[in-house]
Amino acid sequence: MVTSAARQDIRLEVGGAVAPPLERSHGVTRAEIARTLPRLASVVPDLLGRDAASGFLRVLGRRRLLKGLQDEAARQRKRGFEDVVHIGIGGSSLGAEAIWRALAHPQHNLLPRRRRGGPRVHFVDNVDPESLGALLEWVDLKTALVHVVSKSGGTVETAAGFQIVRAALERRVGRGWARHCVATTGRDGALQRIARAEGMSILPFPEDVGGRFSGLTSSGLFTPAVAGVDVAGLVAGGRRMVRRMVDAPLTENPAAVAGAIAFLMAERKGKPIHVMMPYADALEPFARWFVQLSGESLGKRKGQRGVGPTPLPAKGTTDQHSQVQLFVEGPADKLVVFVTTRRDRRSVVVPGEGPASYLESVELGSLLRAEQQGTAVALARAGRPSLCWELPEITPAALGQLLVALETQTVYQAKLYGVNAYDQPGVEAGKIAAFALIGREGYEQERAAVEADQPERWTI
């Protein structure tokens, strides 16, 4: 018997990636999957163990952390801020934006206060002067809350954004500026020291959780909570996925099966480009979150070669009119991963008047799902593989399940590649080069080396 909880579970459809009916050069066989899965048996037990390399699964059981961020969010909501400005980059921003966009009203920032039920939300995740300068021209910082997120406290882009916003806040409200700020950061570092010295509210960034795995911590949950998102539901969904992975055999563990197929596609079937293609506008930032998760975790040097698939974001149906032509008839080097829903949160029906009478009384949600299924069929007919994550509906619980499933899938893939999913030496090299070029003290020797390694200029 299917329980009510199981009916709310997300599902993974793998038929579009299997040979047969796909040719063996393009699809994986059931036997190949069965031979690969035993190599993954230790992953979840290790992640739940006391010596886990990352605590992103264990943190879901730290109820004090969830209560702490909920209490702080409730306290800040009572103060009636009109805007919340989230400052971070990479995993310190993408998770929060993906969660907020998926679960907030699609026009949240345009709604009047009484309808949106919380402050407007803005993300500062770059050092583009146009974007930040325009935001500061528009947002009244006197009625704004600033959430700055950096585990190390020294991320250059976050430091720059926070210093600019802090200075503007000081000019607007004076000595009480720190009461407008909440910092999510690690135990040590410049941001922790500043926050303590100035009297800012501080939320802990778990020491054993890296940025791109931090969506279900204060890093990703606090800003959505202030805006009114049900973050407890998200965490409950994440816990539900952990129980599924612990209780089910690997053959029924969607994260393990997806990880095995993704690895086999990249390494055995010549498909190193993996497209994340949600069929929902609300999940477009979720695709960008996945790109960072996969790219930074799996793109590593191993011996004399680099490994890891190249993640590519797309959106249905928008990209059916751009990238899908490439996916169907271009190079056969891609695995397309769809995300769909079984139900919609809203119903919009096409009227009978107009140039397409066959659309009369068709719900847009039904049309969206038909378009996804049509794209899957077109890919299959062309011998191109696909997977599909299916959500019952875009809810906090379903999104929490999907976040944990994809995070764990990524660790499964790292296990198969034999790489560390939690470091990013290529990113660190770029940071050092940037520090050198802006003249940061202590990086003088690196600056000389970086300038010597600059490509030859050829300006046309």
C-alpha positions as CSV (number, residue, x, y, z in Angstrom):
1,M,0.0,0.0,0.0
2,V,1.3,3.5,-0.9
3,T,1.2,5.7,2.2
4,S,0.2,9.4,2.1
5,A,3.9,10.3,2.8
6,A,5.1,8.2,-0.1
7,R,2.6,10.0,-2.4
8,Q,4.4,13.3,-1.5
9,D,7.8,11.8,-2.3
10,I,9.8,13.0,-5.3
11,R,10.5,10.4,-8.0
12,L,13.2,9.8,-10.5
13,E,12.3,8.4,-13.9
14,V,15.3,6.8,-15.6
15,G,13.7,5.1,-18.6
16,G,15.0,7.7,-21.0
17,A,18.6,6.9,-20.2
18,V,18.4,3.1,-20.5
19,A,19.6,0.8,-23.3
20,P,17.6,-0.8,-24.8
21,P,15.7,1.0,-26.2
22,L,18.6,3.4,-26.6
23,E,21.7,2.0,-28.3
24,R,24.3,0.8,-25.9
25,S,26.7,3.6,-27.1
26,H,24.2,6.2,-25.8
27,G,22.3,4.5,-23.0
28,V,23.3,2.6,-19.9
29,T,22.1,-0.9,-19.3
30,R,20.5,-2.2,-16.2
31,A,23.5,-4.5,-15.8
32,E,25.9,-1.5,-15.9
33,I,23.9,0.2,-13.2
34,A,23.8,-2.9,-11.1
35,R,27.6,-3.3,-11.3
36,T,28.2,0.3,-10.3
37,L,25.8,0.7,-7.4
38,P,27.7,-1.5,-4.9
39,R,30.6,0.9,-5.0
40,L,28.3,3.5,-3.4
41,A,27.2,1.4,-0.4
42,S,29.4,3.3,2.1
43,V,28.5,6.8,1.0
44,V,25.4,7.6,3.1
45,P,26.6,5.6,6.2
46,D,29.9,7.6,6.1
47,L,28.0,10.9,5.7
48,L,26.0,10.1,8.8
49,G,28.9,8.9,10.8
50,R,30.8,10.8,13.4
51,D,33.9,11.3,11.2
52,A,31.9,12.4,8.1
53,A,33.9,14.5,5.6
54,S,30.9,16.8,5.4
55,G,28.1,17.4,7.8
56,F,25.4,18.4,5.2
57,L,23.3,15.4,6.1
58,R,24.0,15.4,9.8
59,V,23.1,19.1,10.1
60,L,19.5,18.2,9.4
61,G,19.3,16.6,12.8
62,R,20.7,19.6,14.7
63,R,17.4,21.0,15.8
64,R,18.9,23.7,17.9
65,L,20.4,25.3,14.7
66,L,17.0,25.3,13.0
67,K,15.3,26.8,16.0
68,G,18.0,29.4,16.4
69,L,17.6,30.7,12.8
70,Q,13.8,30.5,13.0
71,D,13.8,32.5,16.3
72,E,16.1,35.1,14.8
73,A,14.0,35.3,11.6
74,A,10.8,35.8,13.7
75,R,12.5,38.5,15.7
76,Q,13.6,40.4,12.6
77,R,10.2,40.0,10.9
78,K,8.5,41.7,13.9
79,R,10.7,44.7,13.2
80,G,8.8,45.3,10.0
81,F,11.6,45.8,7.5
82,E,10.5,46.6,4.0
83,D,13.5,45.0,2.3
84,V,16.2,42.3,3.1
85,V,19.5,42.5,1.2
86,H,21.3,39.2,1.1
87,I,25.0,39.6,0.5
88,G,27.0,36.5,-0.5
89,I,28.4,34.6,-3.5
90,G,28.4,31.0,-4.7
91,G,27.0,28.7,-2.1
92,S,26.4,31.6,0.2
93,S,23.8,33.0,-2.1
94,L,22.7,30.5,-4.7
95,G,20.9,28.2,-2.2
96,A,19.0,31.0,-0.6
97,E,17.9,32.4,-3.9
98,A,16.9,29.0,-5.3
99,I,14.8,28.4,-2.2
100,W,13.2,31.8,-2.1
101,R,12.4,31.9,-5.8
102,A,10.9,28.4,-5.7
103,L,8.6,29.0,-2.7
104,A,7.8,32.7,-2.6
105,H,5.1,34.3,-4.7
106,P,6.4,34.7,-8.3
107,Q,5.9,38.5,-8.1
108,H,6.8,38.8,-4.4
109,N,8.8,42.0,-4.7
110,L,6.0,43.7,-6.6
111,L,3.2,42.9,-4.2
112,P,2.0,45.4,-1.6
113,R,3.2,44.6,1.9
114,R,-0.1,43.2,3.2
115,R,-0.1,40.6,0.4
116,R,3.6,39.6,0.3
117,G,3.6,39.0,4.1
118,G,7.3,39.9,4.5
119,P,10.0,42.2,3.2
120,R,11.1,42.4,-0.4
121,V,14.2,40.3,-1.1
122,H,17.4,41.3,-3.0
123,F,20.6,39.4,-3.7
124,V,24.0,41.0,-4.0
125,D,26.1,38.1,-5.5
126,N,28.5,40.0,-7.7
127,V,30.8,43.0,-7.7
128,D,29.1,44.6,-10.7
129,P,28.9,48.3,-9.9
130,E,25.8,48.8,-12.0
131,S,23.7,46.3,-10.1
132,L,24.8,47.3,-6.6
133,G,24.9,51.0,-7.3
134,A,21.3,50.8,-8.7
135,L,20.1,48.8,-5.7
136,L,21.4,51.3,-3.2
137,E,19.7,54.1,-5.2
138,W,16.4,52.3,-4.8
139,V,16.3,50.6,-1.4
140,D,15.9,52.7,1.7
141,L,18.4,51.2,4.0
142,K,16.7,52.8,7.0
143,T,13.9,50.2,6.6
144,A,16.2,47.3,5.4
145,L,17.8,44.3,7.0
146,V,21.2,43.1,5.6
147,H,22.1,39.4,5.8
148,V,25.8,38.9,5.0
149,V,26.9,35.3,4.5
150,S,30.5,34.1,4.4
151,K,31.8,31.0,6.1
152,S,35.5,32.1,6.0
153,G,34.6,35.8,6.5
154,G,37.2,36.7,3.9
155,T,35.5,36.1,0.5
156,V,36.6,39.1,-1.5
157,E,33.3,39.8,-3.3
158,T,31.2,39.5,-0.2
159,A,33.6,41.7,1.8
160,A,33.5,44.4,-0.9
161,G,29.7,44.2,-1.1
162,F,29.2,44.3,2.7
163,Q,31.7,47.2,3.1
164,I,29.8,49.3,0.5
165,V,26.4,48.5,2.0
166,R,27.7,49.1,5.5
167,A,29.0,52.5,4.6
168,A,25.7,53.4,3.0
169,L,23.9,52.1,6.0
170,E,26.0,54.2,8.4
171,R,25.3,57.3,6.4
172,R,21.5,56.6,6.5
173,V,21.0,55.5,10.1
174,G,24.1,56.5,11.9
175,R,25.6,54.6,14.9
176,G,22.7,52.1,15.0
177,W,23.7,50.5,11.7
178,A,24.7,47.2,13.2
179,R,21.1,46.5,14.4
180,H,20.2,46.3,10.7
181,C,22.7,43.5,10.1
182,V,22.8,39.7,10.6
183,A,25.9,37.8,9.8
184,T,26.0,34.1,9.0
185,T,29.7,33.1,9.4
186,G,32.2,30.6,10.8
187,R,33.7,30.7,14.3
188,D,36.8,32.6,13.1
189,G,37.6,35.2,10.5
190,A,37.2,38.9,9.8
191,L,33.4,38.9,9.5
192,Q,33.0,37.1,12.9
193,R,35.3,39.6,14.5
194,I,33.6,42.6,13.0
195,A,30.1,41.3,13.9
196,R,31.1,40.7,17.5
197,A,32.8,44.0,17.9
198,E,29.9,46.0,16.4
199,G,27.1,44.1,18.1
200,M,25.6,42.5,15.0
201,S,23.4,39.5,15.3
202,I,25.3,36.3,14.4
203,L,24.1,33.0,13.1
204,P,26.5,30.0,13.0
205,F,27.7,28.7,9.7
206,P,28.3,25.0,10.5
207,E,32.1,24.3,10.4
208,D,31.6,20.9,8.8
209,V,29.4,22.1,6.0
210,G,30.8,23.8,2.8
211,G,29.1,26.7,1.1
212,R,27.6,24.8,-1.9
213,F,26.2,22.2,0.5
214,S,24.8,24.8,2.9
215,G,21.3,25.4,1.5
216,L,19.5,23.8,4.5
217,T,21.5,25.8,7.1
218,S,21.3,29.5,8.1
219,S,23.2,30.3,4.9
220,G,20.3,29.3,2.7
221,L,17.3,29.4,5.1
222,F,17.5,32.6,7.1
223,T,16.7,35.1,4.2
224,P,13.7,33.0,2.9
225,A,12.5,32.6,6.5
226,V,12.5,36.4,7.0
227,A,10.5,36.7,3.8
228,G,7.9,34.2,5.1
229,V,9.0,30.8,3.6
230,D,8.3,27.6,5.5
231,V,11.9,26.6,6.2
232,A,10.8,23.9,8.7
233,G,9.0,22.2,5.8
234,L,12.2,22.3,3.8
235,V,14.2,20.7,6.5
236,A,11.5,18.1,7.1
237,G,11.7,17.2,3.4
238,G,15.4,16.9,3.6
239,R,15.1,14.5,6.5
240,R,12.6,12.5,4.6
241,M,15.0,12.0,1.8
242,V,17.7,10.9,4.2
243,R,15.4,8.3,5.6
244,R,14.6,7.1,2.1
245,M,18.3,6.7,1.3
246,V,19.0,4.9,4.6
247,D,16.0,2.5,4.4
248,A,15.9,1.6,0.7
249,P,18.3,-0.7,-1.2
250,L,20.6,1.2,-3.6
251,T,18.5,0.1,-6.5
252,E,15.6,2.1,-5.0
253,N,17.7,5.0,-3.9
254,P,17.1,7.8,-6.5
255,A,20.2,9.7,-5.6
256,A,22.4,6.7,-5.9
257,V,20.9,5.6,-9.2
258,A,21.1,9.1,-10.6
259,G,24.7,9.4,-9.5
260,A,25.6,6.0,-11.1
261,I,23.9,6.9,-14.4
262,A,25.5,10.4,-14.5
263,F,29.0,8.9,-13.9
264,L,28.5,6.2,-16.6
265,M,27.2,8.7,-19.1
266,A,30.2,11.0,-18.7
267,E,32.9,8.3,-18.4
268,R,31.6,5.4,-20.5
269,K,29.1,6.8,-23.0
270,G,30.9,10.0,-24.2
271,K,28.3,12.4,-22.6
272,P,30.3,14.8,-20.4
273,I,27.7,17.6,-20.6
274,H,24.8,17.4,-18.2
275,V,21.9,19.7,-18.7
276,M,19.7,20.6,-15.7
277,M,16.3,21.6,-17.3
278,P,13.4,22.4,-14.9
279,Y,10.0,23.0,-16.4
280,A,9.0,25.7,-14.0
281,D,10.0,29.4,-13.9
282,A,10.2,29.1,-10.1
283,L,13.0,26.5,-10.4
284,E,15.2,28.5,-12.8
285,P,17.6,29.6,-10.0
286,F,17.6,26.0,-8.8
287,A,19.3,25.0,-12.1
288,R,22.0,27.6,-11.4
289,W,22.4,26.3,-7.9
290,F,23.0,22.8,-9.3
291,V,25.6,24.0,-11.8
292,Q,27.7,25.3,-8.9
293,L,27.2,22.2,-6.8
294,S,28.2,19.9,-9.6
295,G,30.9,22.0,-11.2
296,E,32.8,22.8,-8.1
297,S,32.4,19.4,-6.5
298,L,33.3,17.2,-9.5
299,G,35.5,19.3,-11.8
300,K,38.9,18.2,-10.4
301,R,42.3,17.3,-11.6
302,K,43.0,13.6,-11.2
303,G,46.5,12.6,-12.1
304,Q,47.3,14.0,-15.5
305,R,43.8,14.7,-16.6
306,G,40.7,16.6,-15.5
307,V,37.5,14.8,-14.6
308,G,33.9,15.8,-14.0
309,P,30.9,16.5,-16.2
310,T,30.1,20.0,-17.4
311,P,26.8,21.2,-16.0
312,L,24.6,23.4,-18.2
313,P,21.4,25.2,-17.1
314,A,18.3,25.3,-19.3
315,K,14.6,26.1,-18.7
316,G,11.6,24.5,-20.3
317,T,9.8,25.5,-22.3
318,T,11.9,28.6,-23.1
319,D,14.9,26.6,-24.2
320,Q,12.9,24.4,-26.5
321,H,13.2,27.3,-28.8
322,S,16.9,27.7,-28.5
323,Q,19.1,24.9,-26.9
324,V,16.8,21.9,-27.6
325,Q,17.7,21.9,-31.3
326,L,21.3,21.4,-30.2
327,F,20.4,18.7,-27.7
328,V,18.4,16.7,-30.3
329,E,20.5,17.1,-33.4
330,G,23.9,18.5,-32.3
331,P,26.8,16.4,-30.9
332,A,25.6,13.4,-28.9
333,D,27.5,14.4,-25.8
334,K,24.7,15.4,-23.4
335,L,22.5,13.9,-20.7
336,V,19.4,16.0,-20.2
337,V,18.0,16.0,-16.7
338,F,14.4,17.3,-16.5
339,V,12.6,18.5,-13.3
340,T,8.8,18.5,-13.5
341,T,5.8,18.5,-11.3
342,R,2.6,16.4,-11.1
343,R,0.5,19.2,-9.9
344,D,0.5,23.0,-10.2
345,R,0.0,25.6,-7.5
346,R,-2.2,27.7,-9.8
347,S,-4.6,26.9,-12.6
348,V,-4.6,29.1,-15.7
349,V,-6.9,28.0,-18.6
350,V,-6.5,29.0,-22.2
351,P,-9.7,30.7,-23.6
352,G,-11.2,29.7,-26.9
353,E,-10.7,32.9,-28.8
354,G,-7.6,33.4,-30.9
355,P,-5.5,31.8,-33.5
356,A,-5.1,28.3,-31.9
357,S,-8.7,26.9,-31.2
358,Y,-7.2,23.5,-30.3
359,L,-5.9,25.1,-27.1
360,E,-9.4,26.0,-25.8
361,S,-9.8,24.9,-22.2
362,V,-6.3,23.5,-21.9
363,E,-4.6,24.3,-18.6
364,L,-1.1,25.8,-19.0
365,G,0.2,23.3,-16.5
366,S,-0.9,20.4,-18.7
367,L,0.6,22.1,-21.7
368,L,3.9,22.6,-19.8
369,R,4.0,18.8,-19.0
370,A,3.1,17.9,-22.5
371,E,6.0,20.0,-23.8
372,Q,8.4,18.3,-21.5
373,Q,7.2,14.8,-22.4
374,G,7.4,15.8,-26.1
375,T,11.0,16.9,-25.6
376,A,11.8,13.7,-23.9
377,V,10.3,11.7,-26.8
378,A,12.3,13.8,-29.3
379,L,15.5,13.1,-27.5
380,A,14.8,9.4,-27.3
381,R,14.0,9.1,-31.0
382,A,17.3,10.8,-31.7
383,G,19.1,8.3,-29.3
384,R,19.8,11.1,-26.7
385,P,19.4,10.1,-23.0
386,S,17.4,11.9,-20.4
387,L,16.4,11.6,-16.7
388,C,13.5,13.2,-15.0
389,W,13.0,14.3,-11.4
390,E,9.3,14.5,-10.7
391,L,8.0,16.6,-7.8
392,P,4.4,16.1,-6.6
393,E,4.2,19.9,-6.5
394,I,6.6,22.7,-5.7
395,T,6.3,22.6,-1.9
396,P,8.9,23.1,0.9
397,A,8.9,19.4,1.6
398,A,9.4,18.4,-2.0
399,L,12.1,21.0,-2.6
400,G,13.9,19.8,0.6
401,Q,13.9,16.3,-0.8
402,L,15.3,17.4,-4.1
403,L,18.1,19.5,-2.6
404,V,19.3,16.6,-0.4
405,A,19.0,14.1,-3.3
406,L,21.1,16.2,-5.6
407,E,23.7,17.0,-3.0
408,T,24.0,13.3,-2.2
409,Q,24.0,12.3,-5.8
410,T,27.0,14.6,-6.3
411,V,28.9,12.9,-3.5
412,Y,28.0,9.5,-5.1
413,Q,29.6,10.7,-8.3
414,A,32.7,12.0,-6.5
415,K,33.0,8.5,-5.0
416,L,33.0,7.0,-8.4
417,Y,35.5,9.5,-9.8
418,G,37.7,9.2,-6.7
419,V,37.8,12.9,-6.1
420,N,37.2,15.2,-3.1
421,A,33.7,16.7,-3.4
422,Y,34.3,19.3,-0.8
423,D,37.4,21.3,-2.0
424,Q,37.8,23.8,-4.8
425,P,41.6,24.3,-5.5
426,G,40.8,25.9,-8.9
427,V,38.7,28.5,-7.3
428,E,41.3,29.2,-4.7
429,A,43.9,29.8,-7.4
430,G,41.7,32.4,-9.0
431,K,41.2,34.1,-5.6
432,I,44.9,34.4,-5.1
433,A,45.4,35.8,-8.5
434,A,42.7,38.4,-7.9
435,F,44.2,39.4,-4.5
436,A,47.6,39.9,-6.2
437,L,46.2,42.0,-9.0
438,I,44.3,44.4,-6.7
439,G,47.5,44.9,-4.7
440,R,46.5,43.1,-1.4
441,E,49.4,43.2,1.1
442,G,51.3,39.9,1.3
443,Y,50.6,38.9,-2.4
444,E,53.5,40.9,-4.0
445,Q,55.3,37.8,-5.3
446,E,52.1,36.3,-6.6
447,R,51.4,39.5,-8.5
448,A,54.7,39.3,-10.4
449,A,53.9,35.7,-11.3
450,V,50.4,36.5,-12.3
451,E,51.5,39.4,-14.5
452,A,54.1,37.2,-16.1
453,D,51.5,34.5,-16.9
454,Q,49.0,36.9,-18.5
455,P,48.1,35.8,-22.1
456,E,49.7,37.8,-24.9
457,R,47.5,40.7,-25.8
458,W,46.0,40.8,-29.3
459,T,43.4,43.6,-29.6
460,I,41.5,44.0,-32.8
